[in-house]
């Protein structure tokens, strides 16, 4: 096997597929990148038995062949080479030879016949989106995915097609993020749960462009397809939360705030919340709503902080406590200037949403009981 290609193209492919390399495995072959030639292109593949990624690039193939090379070493060498053409050869001793200007490296390889095949997707449903839309939907929900392994279904995002809309939902038991978008074409209804790990990697690979990405769904697998890249992943099994039933439809108190202003206040006050001497205790940030203003505060052994903001308020006066990180995560995901925060009681879920996106992006957060 021998091929010659530009470093920039090869590195882009490596950076994409390396996300599918297994980090914890007893099978050395899963720590490798499968390199295959096909006429004037090469295909790089990684697979950790749950997530598999293929990436194809054009190059000058001198001699056809295939091999597997350890991903960590190969990727670091390519990353550090000069920005010019790279020649890669597999010699008769099965060594991978990398040549670039004055650089020469020889790496051990593994038997490509031992590399597991990616699952074949027997497509049952599919949907096409612009990559920038998918990127936006993932960004606005993925942070609310659970990291607790004892509830595996919540370690992924629900992808639901319903009434010609796509809904992406994440929940971790303390908060819920829901993003919706009307589809351009008619698609059959379906719902699946895609692992958060996969969506994080998809989000890093796709571009913020109008180029399309196709999502194909099989019985227990999903396939993301772009022009030169494929990502296949297993689906999570189990019953996801019936999210529509838990999102409050009415409120008793509502504020309309400048997002940047309230975010900066929360960030400052949370410095006191996080600096507690009793590290095991979680001190909430308290929000007190009065007519025409809110007071954001926190008090513990480390200190006392108070911030006052004058804004539009509706409904009753109230006091409620929040985990400041969860509140800030929502604000960071919203891009518009103004937000609504809707409160029920001091013990019921609150809603944060953009004034501009009231019908297609909702973030729900559970309060923390305030102990005086």
C-alpha positions as CSV (number, residue, x, y, z in Angstrom):
1,X,0.0,0.0,0.0
2,X,1.2,3.5,-0.8
3,X,-0.5,6.9,-1.1
4,X,0.4,10.5,-1.1
5,X,-1.9,13.3,0.2
6,X,-1.9,16.8,1.7
7,X,-1.4,17.0,5.5
8,X,-4.4,19.2,6.0
9,X,-6.8,16.7,4.3
10,X,-5.3,13.7,6.2
11,X,-5.3,15.5,9.5
12,X,-9.0,16.5,9.1
13,X,-9.9,12.9,8.5
14,X,-7.8,11.7,11.4
15,X,-9.3,14.3,13.8
16,X,-12.8,13.1,12.8
17,X,-12.3,9.3,13.1
18,X,-10.1,9.4,16.2
19,X,-13.3,10.2,18.2
20,X,-14.4,6.6,17.6
21,X,-11.2,5.0,19.0
22,X,-11.8,2.9,22.1
23,X,-10.1,4.4,25.2
24,X,-10.7,1.4,27.5
25,X,-10.4,-2.0,25.8
26,X,-8.7,-5.3,26.1
27,X,-8.7,-5.5,22.2
28,X,-5.7,-3.6,20.8
29,X,-7.2,-3.6,17.3
30,X,-9.9,-1.2,18.6
31,X,-7.2,1.3,19.5
32,X,-6.3,1.5,15.8
33,X,-7.4,3.3,12.6
34,X,-8.2,1.0,9.7
35,X,-6.8,2.6,6.5
36,X,-8.1,1.3,3.2
37,X,-7.4,2.5,-0.3
38,X,-10.0,2.5,-3.2
39,X,-8.8,3.8,-6.5
40,X,-7.9,7.5,-5.8
41,X,-9.2,7.8,-2.3
42,X,-8.5,6.4,1.1
43,X,-11.0,5.5,3.8
44,X,-10.2,5.8,7.5
45,X,-12.3,3.9,10.0
46,X,-12.5,3.6,13.8
47,X,-14.9,1.5,15.9
48,X,-15.2,1.0,19.6
49,X,-18.2,-1.5,19.2
50,X,-20.6,1.2,20.1
51,X,-19.6,4.2,17.9
52,X,-18.0,3.8,14.5
53,X,-16.7,6.6,12.2
54,X,-15.7,6.5,8.5
55,X,-14.0,9.3,6.7
56,X,-13.1,9.3,3.0
57,X,-10.5,11.7,1.4
58,X,-9.1,12.0,-2.1
59,X,-5.4,11.4,-2.6
60,X,-2.9,10.0,-5.0
61,X,-3.0,6.2,-4.5
62,X,0.2,4.6,-5.9
63,X,-0.5,1.1,-4.6
64,X,-3.7,-0.4,-3.3
65,X,-3.9,-2.0,0.1
66,X,-5.1,-1.7,3.7
67,X,-3.7,-1.8,7.2
68,X,-4.4,-0.9,10.9
69,X,-2.2,1.5,12.8
70,X,-2.4,2.6,16.5
71,X,-4.4,5.8,16.4
72,X,-2.7,7.8,19.2
73,X,0.8,7.6,17.8
74,X,-0.2,7.9,14.1
75,X,-2.4,11.0,14.8
76,X,0.3,12.8,16.9
77,X,3.0,12.3,14.3
78,X,0.8,13.6,11.4
79,X,-0.3,16.5,13.5
80,X,3.4,17.6,14.1
81,X,4.6,17.2,10.5
82,X,5.1,20.2,8.2
83,X,2.1,21.5,6.2
84,X,2.9,19.8,2.9
85,X,2.5,16.4,1.1
86,X,2.9,13.3,3.2
87,X,3.8,9.9,1.7
88,X,2.6,6.8,3.5
89,X,3.7,3.2,2.6
90,X,3.3,-0.2,4.1
91,X,6.5,-2.2,3.3
92,X,7.0,-6.0,3.0
93,X,7.6,-6.2,6.8
94,X,4.2,-4.7,7.5
95,X,5.7,-1.5,8.8
96,X,3.9,1.8,8.1
97,X,6.4,4.3,6.7
98,X,5.6,8.0,7.0
99,X,7.7,10.4,4.9
100,X,7.5,14.2,4.8
101,X,10.3,16.4,3.7
102,X,13.2,15.4,6.0
103,X,11.0,13.3,8.4
104,X,10.8,9.5,8.4
105,X,8.8,7.4,10.8
106,X,8.2,3.6,10.9
107,X,5.3,2.3,12.9
108,X,4.1,-1.3,13.7
109,X,0.8,-2.2,12.2
110,X,-2.0,-4.7,13.0
111,X,-3.8,-7.2,10.8
112,X,-6.7,-5.4,9.0
113,X,-8.7,-8.7,8.8
114,X,-9.1,-8.6,12.6
115,X,-10.8,-5.1,12.5
116,X,-14.5,-5.5,13.2
117,X,-16.9,-4.5,10.5
118,X,-19.3,-1.6,11.2
119,X,-22.9,-2.6,11.6
120,X,-25.1,-2.6,8.4
121,X,-28.0,-0.2,8.8
122,X,-31.3,-1.7,7.6
123,X,-33.0,1.7,7.3
124,X,-36.5,1.9,8.8
125,X,-36.8,5.7,9.1
126,X,-34.8,8.7,8.1
127,X,-34.7,12.4,8.3
128,X,-32.5,15.1,6.6
129,X,-31.4,18.3,8.3
130,X,-29.1,21.1,7.5
131,X,-25.9,20.6,9.6
132,X,-26.2,24.0,11.2
133,X,-29.7,23.1,12.5
134,X,-28.6,19.8,13.9
135,X,-25.6,21.5,15.5
136,X,-27.9,24.1,17.1
137,X,-30.3,21.4,18.5
138,X,-27.5,19.4,20.0
139,X,-25.8,22.4,21.5
140,X,-29.0,23.5,23.2
141,X,-29.8,20.2,24.8
142,X,-26.6,18.0,25.3
143,X,-25.6,19.7,28.5
144,X,-28.7,18.4,30.2
145,X,-27.9,14.8,29.5
146,X,-27.4,12.6,32.6
147,X,-23.9,11.4,33.4
148,X,-25.2,8.7,35.9
149,X,-24.7,5.2,34.5
150,X,-27.5,3.7,36.7
151,X,-30.0,5.5,34.5
152,X,-28.6,4.7,31.0
153,X,-31.6,5.9,29.1
154,X,-31.1,9.4,30.3
155,X,-27.4,9.4,29.1
156,X,-28.8,10.1,25.7
157,X,-31.0,12.6,23.9
158,X,-34.5,11.7,22.7
159,X,-34.9,12.3,18.9
160,X,-38.6,12.3,18.1
161,X,-40.3,13.0,14.8
162,X,-43.9,14.0,15.5
163,X,-46.4,16.0,13.4
164,X,-43.6,16.8,11.0
165,X,-41.5,18.4,13.7
166,X,-38.2,17.1,15.1
167,X,-37.9,17.3,18.9
168,X,-34.6,16.8,20.7
169,X,-34.9,16.3,24.5
170,X,-32.3,15.8,27.3
171,X,-33.1,15.2,30.9
172,X,-31.0,14.3,34.0
173,X,-33.5,14.3,36.8
174,X,-32.8,17.9,37.9
175,X,-33.4,19.7,34.6
176,X,-34.8,19.2,31.1
177,X,-33.9,20.8,27.8
178,X,-36.2,20.6,24.7
179,X,-35.5,22.0,21.2
180,X,-37.9,21.7,18.4
181,X,-37.9,22.5,14.6
182,X,-40.4,22.2,11.8
183,X,-39.1,19.9,9.0
184,X,-39.0,21.0,5.4
185,X,-40.5,17.7,4.1
186,X,-42.9,15.1,5.4
187,X,-41.3,12.4,7.5
188,X,-42.8,9.3,9.2
189,X,-43.2,9.6,13.0
190,X,-40.6,7.8,15.1
191,X,-38.6,8.2,18.3
192,X,-35.2,6.9,19.4
193,X,-32.6,7.7,22.1
194,X,-29.1,8.5,20.8
195,X,-26.2,8.3,23.3
196,X,-24.9,11.7,24.4
197,X,-21.3,10.6,23.7
198,X,-22.2,10.1,20.0
199,X,-24.0,13.4,19.8
200,X,-21.0,15.2,21.3
201,X,-18.8,13.7,18.6
202,X,-21.3,14.4,15.8
203,X,-21.4,18.0,17.0
204,X,-17.6,18.3,16.7
205,X,-17.5,16.8,13.2
206,X,-20.4,18.5,11.5
207,X,-20.0,22.1,10.2
208,X,-22.1,25.2,10.9
209,X,-23.3,25.2,7.3
210,X,-26.4,24.6,5.2
211,X,-25.0,21.3,3.9
212,X,-27.3,18.4,4.6
213,X,-26.9,15.5,7.0
214,X,-29.0,12.4,6.8
215,X,-30.0,10.5,9.9
216,X,-31.1,6.9,9.2
217,X,-32.6,4.7,11.9
218,X,-32.6,1.0,12.1
219,X,-33.9,-1.3,14.9
220,X,-31.0,-0.7,17.3
221,X,-28.6,1.5,15.3
222,X,-28.5,5.1,13.9
223,X,-26.4,6.3,11.0
224,X,-25.3,9.9,10.4
225,X,-24.2,10.5,6.8
226,X,-22.5,13.5,5.3
227,X,-20.7,14.0,2.0
228,X,-17.5,12.2,3.0
229,X,-18.2,11.0,6.6
230,X,-20.4,8.3,8.2
231,X,-21.0,7.9,11.9
232,X,-22.8,4.8,13.1
233,X,-24.0,4.3,16.7
234,X,-26.0,2.0,18.8
235,X,-29.3,3.3,20.2
236,X,-30.2,3.3,23.9
237,X,-33.0,1.0,25.0
238,X,-35.7,1.8,27.6
239,X,-38.6,4.1,28.2
240,X,-37.7,7.8,28.0
241,X,-39.5,10.4,30.1
242,X,-42.9,11.6,28.8
243,X,-41.5,15.1,28.7
244,X,-44.6,16.9,27.5
245,X,-46.4,15.9,30.7
246,X,-43.8,17.3,33.1
247,X,-43.2,20.7,31.4
248,X,-45.4,23.3,33.2
249,X,-48.0,25.0,31.0
250,X,-48.9,27.8,33.4
251,X,-47.0,30.1,35.7
252,X,-47.7,32.2,38.7
253,X,-44.8,34.6,38.4
254,X,-42.8,35.6,35.3
255,X,-39.9,37.9,34.7
256,X,-38.6,39.3,31.4
257,X,-34.8,40.0,31.7
258,X,-31.8,40.9,29.6
259,X,-30.0,37.6,29.3
260,X,-26.5,39.1,29.6
261,X,-27.4,41.1,32.7
262,X,-28.9,38.2,34.6
263,X,-26.2,35.8,33.5
264,X,-23.4,38.1,34.8
265,X,-25.2,38.6,38.1
266,X,-25.6,34.8,38.5
267,X,-21.9,34.3,37.6
268,X,-20.8,36.7,40.3
269,X,-23.1,35.4,43.0
270,X,-22.2,31.8,42.2
271,X,-18.6,32.6,43.3
272,X,-19.9,32.6,46.9
273,X,-22.1,29.5,46.3
274,X,-19.1,27.5,45.1
275,X,-16.6,28.7,47.7
276,X,-18.4,27.1,50.6
277,X,-16.1,25.9,53.4
278,X,-18.4,22.9,53.8
279,X,-17.6,21.4,50.4
280,X,-20.1,18.6,50.7
281,X,-23.0,21.1,51.1
282,X,-24.7,22.7,48.1
283,X,-25.7,26.2,48.7
284,X,-28.4,27.5,46.3
285,X,-28.5,30.9,44.8
286,X,-31.7,32.5,46.0
287,X,-33.9,34.5,43.6
288,X,-36.4,36.9,45.2
289,X,-39.0,38.4,42.9
290,X,-40.7,41.6,43.8
291,X,-42.7,44.2,41.8
292,X,-40.3,45.5,39.1
293,X,-37.1,43.9,40.4
294,X,-35.4,40.7,41.5
295,X,-32.8,40.1,44.1
296,X,-30.2,37.4,43.5
297,X,-28.3,36.3,46.6
298,X,-26.3,33.7,48.4
299,X,-25.0,33.4,51.9
300,X,-22.8,30.8,53.6
301,X,-19.6,30.6,55.8
302,X,-17.5,31.9,52.9
303,X,-19.4,35.2,52.5
304,X,-22.6,37.0,51.5
305,X,-23.5,38.2,48.0
306,X,-26.5,40.2,46.7
307,X,-27.3,41.6,43.3
308,X,-30.4,43.6,42.4
309,X,-31.8,43.9,38.9
310,X,-34.7,46.1,37.8
311,X,-36.9,44.5,35.2
312,X,-40.4,43.6,34.1
313,X,-42.3,41.3,36.5
314,X,-45.7,39.7,36.3
315,X,-47.7,37.8,39.0
316,X,-46.9,37.2,42.6
317,X,-43.9,38.0,44.7
318,X,-41.9,34.8,45.5
319,X,-38.5,33.3,46.6
320,X,-36.9,30.3,45.1
321,X,-33.5,28.6,45.1
322,X,-31.5,27.2,42.2
323,X,-28.3,25.3,41.6
324,X,-26.4,28.2,39.9
325,X,-24.6,25.9,37.4
326,X,-27.9,24.6,36.1
327,X,-29.3,28.0,35.7
328,X,-26.2,29.3,33.9
329,X,-26.1,26.4,31.6
330,X,-29.5,27.4,30.2
331,X,-28.5,31.1,29.8
332,X,-25.3,30.1,28.0
333,X,-27.3,28.1,25.5
334,X,-29.7,30.9,24.6
335,X,-28.4,33.3,22.0
336,X,-31.1,36.0,22.1
337,X,-30.9,39.2,24.1
338,X,-34.0,38.7,26.2
339,X,-35.4,35.8,28.2
340,X,-38.5,34.8,30.1
341,X,-38.2,33.0,33.4
342,X,-41.5,31.5,34.6
343,X,-42.0,30.3,38.1
344,X,-44.7,28.2,39.7
345,X,-44.2,27.8,43.4
346,X,-40.9,27.7,45.3
347,X,-40.9,23.9,45.1
348,X,-42.2,23.4,41.5
349,X,-40.2,23.5,38.2
350,X,-39.3,26.8,36.6
351,X,-39.0,27.5,32.9
352,X,-36.3,29.5,31.1
353,X,-36.8,30.4,27.5
354,X,-35.9,33.0,24.9
355,X,-38.4,35.7,24.2
356,X,-37.8,35.0,20.5
357,X,-38.0,31.2,20.7
358,X,-40.9,30.7,23.1
359,X,-42.4,27.9,21.0
360,X,-39.4,25.8,20.1
361,X,-36.8,26.0,22.9
362,X,-37.6,25.3,26.6
363,X,-35.4,24.7,29.5
364,X,-36.9,23.4,32.8
365,X,-35.1,23.4,36.1
366,X,-36.0,22.0,39.5
367,X,-35.5,24.3,42.4
368,X,-33.5,23.7,45.5
369,X,-35.2,24.1,48.9
370,X,-33.9,27.2,50.7
371,X,-32.9,26.6,54.3
372,X,-32.9,29.8,56.3
